[in-house]
Amino acid sequence: LMPACMPTNCALCGRLGPQSICEGCDRQFFRQGQVRCRHCASPLTGQATPSSTACGDCLKRPPAFDSTFVAADYAAPVDQLVLALKFGNRLALAPLFGDLLLRALAQRPEQERPQLLTAVPLGTQRLADRGFNQALEIARPISRALKVPLKPGLLVRQRDTRAQSMLHPDERHTNIRNAFIVPGESIDTVRGAHIGVVDDVITTGETLNEVARTLKRFGARRVTNLVFARPLPK
């Protein structure tokens, strides 16, 4: 992953080598090959097979999005990479996240690829505090590799919301409801399109579900999530 001209330190274990993630860490944390729900990417257990990959929650309450790709489990030590990008300003990690997501996408070649990409938008205050949108930074290398346009302004937040990670699961739906809108200049772009939505972490899926619900309300044909990591079920 991300070969370098000079030796570099593995982002996880610090071992010196030619890649941003060494072979050992790559094999341990990014090549687990578990079967995941085709809708929300939650790991499946039991007799699940790639041809019947839907979790019980998505069968009971189908989400607004159509499919989700993730690169890794949001667990130690991978979670520290996410925190380093998000709160430690380690923007150099974003291309690595993008490369790993491209690999996850390549593992399901039968899936239709998005026609364009966008990133889950931050609220005005959070963007000002952080100085960048980590989801947008992850989306940039994916857009280049897939040769599909990246549209940062395709969706905007109508209001600042409380951080979903700080809320009880029962509060997350209310917090994010009607938080997004497609601006007038983007409506024609959204209508009839298959849109890929990039984010760093999916937990309950409430934010991505609201994003997809909004895009489909404005005419999107299909919504595919490209998310770096997903927590393991409790």
N, C-alpha and C positions, 0 to 999 in steps of 0.2 A: 504494500500500500504506500502510495506517495513516495516513490523512490527518490532519493536525494543524491546530489552530486558528491557530497561529503558525508561522512558518517554522522549520524544523529542519535539522540537518545530516545528510546521507546517512551512514548507518552504515558505508559502505565507503569512499567517496572524500572525505567531509566537505563536499561541495558544499551550499550553502544552498538549501532548497526546501521545498515543502509536504508532502513524503513522507519516510518513514524511509529508503527506498531511492530514489535519484533514478532518473529514466527511463533514463539511460544505463547505469547499473550493473544495473538491473533487466533491461534487454534483453540485456546482455552475460552476466550470470551466472545469471539465473533463468528465461530464456525460450529455452532451447536446443532443446527439443523433440526430443531424441534418443529413439529407441525403446529401451525398457528391458525386461529380463526381468520378466515379470508376477509371478514368485515373489519374486525377491531384489532387483530393481531395478538389477541390474548393466547398464551400457550395452551394447547389442548393436551389432554391425557387420555388414557384408555385406548379405545380402538379407532381413534380418529385417523383418517387417511387423507392424503392431499386432495382426493376427489370428493370428500364430504367434510370440508373444513368450515364448520360454523359452530360457534359456542352457543350454549343454552341461552345466555342473555340476548344475543343477537337474533336467535330464532324467535324468542318471545317478544322482544322489542327491537325490530330492525332499525338500525341507525340511519340517519339521513345520508351518510357517506356510503360509498359502494365497496371500497376496499382500503386496506391499510398495510403498508410495508414498514417494518422496523429492522434496525441493524443489530440491536443488542438488547439484553435485559438491563433495566435500570436497577443495578445492584452493584455493590462494591466489587472491584474498584472503578467500574465504568461510570458510576454516578459522579465520581470526582472529576471526570473529564467534562461532564455536562456543567457542573458547578464552576469549573475553571473557566469555561467559555462564557457562561452566563453572568457570573459575578466577579470573575478574576480577570476579565478583559483579555483572555488568551484567544484572540481572534484567529491565530494561526491554526487552531484546532478545527475551525469551521470546514476547510477543505477536506480534512480527514473524515469528518462526519459525513460530508457529501459523498466521498468515495465509498464509504462503508454502506451508505444507503443505495448507491448505484449497484453495489454487489447484491444487496437484498433484492432489488428490482430484477436483476438479471437471473435470479434463481426461480423466477416465475415468468418465463418467456411467453406463456400463453395469455398473460394478462395484457389488456389493451393499455397502451402508454398514453399519458396525458398529452393534450395538444398545447398546453401552456401551464406555467407554474405561478403560484403566488405563495406568500408566507403569511402565517397568522399574524395580524397586525398588533402591535403594542398600543396601549393607551398613550395619550400625549404626555402625561406626567412621567410614566414609567420609561418612555423612550428618552425623555429629557434627562432623567436621572441616570440611565444606563449609558446613553450615548449611541447605542446601536441596537438593532433588532437581531438577536442571535438566529432566529429562524430564517430571516432574509439572508444572512451571511452563509448559512448552510445551503440555501437554495441556489446561490450564485454558481458554484461549480456543477451542480446537478443540471442546471439550465444549459450551461456550456456543453456538458458531455452529451446530453440528450438532444441538443440542438433545437430546443423549444424555447419560446420567449418567456421571460420572467416579467411578471406584471405586479410590482409591489403595491400599486394603488388600486388593484382590482377590488379590494375590500377595505373598508375603514371601520374603526371603532367609533360608535356614536357617543360613547361615554367611557370614562375610566371605570374599571371594575376592580373589586378586591382580588388579591392573588388567590387563584383557585386552590393552590397547595395549602393555604392557611385555613381553608373552610372545611367544615364537616361535609361528607358526600351529599347529605340531604339539602345543603344550602347551595351547592354548586350550580344546580340547574337554574335556580332563581337568580343567582348572581350574574350569570352569563346570558340570560334570556334577552333577546332583542338588542344585544350589544353591538351587532355589526350591521352594516348596510353596504350595498353596491352603489357607488356614486353614479350619477347620470351619465358621465362620459364613459363608463365601463360597461353599461348595460348591454350594448350591442356585442361587446367582446365576450361576455358571459353567456349570452343566449346560444343554446345548442352546443356548447363546448364541453369537452372533457377536461376538467381542471385538476391539477395536482396541487395539494396544499401541504406545505412544508412546516414542520415544527420540531422542537427538540425532544419533548417528552409527551407521551400520552398516558394519562392515569385513569380517570373514569371515562374520558372521552367526551365530556360535556362541552368543552370549548370547541373541539373539532366537529362535534355534531351540530352545534349552533352555526359554525362557519358553513358547513355543508347545507344545512337547512336554509340559510340565507342565500347561498349561491343558487340553490335549486328553485327557491322562490322567485329568483330573477332569471330563471330559464336555463341554468346549467343542465347538461344532459347526464353527466357523470362526475363524481368527485372521488379522487384517490388521495389518501393521506400518505405522505412520506415523512416518517417520524424516526428520529435517531434511536430512542430507547423507550421501553415500556416496563414498568415494575412487574415483578412476579406476583401472581395471585396470592392473597393472604390465606 
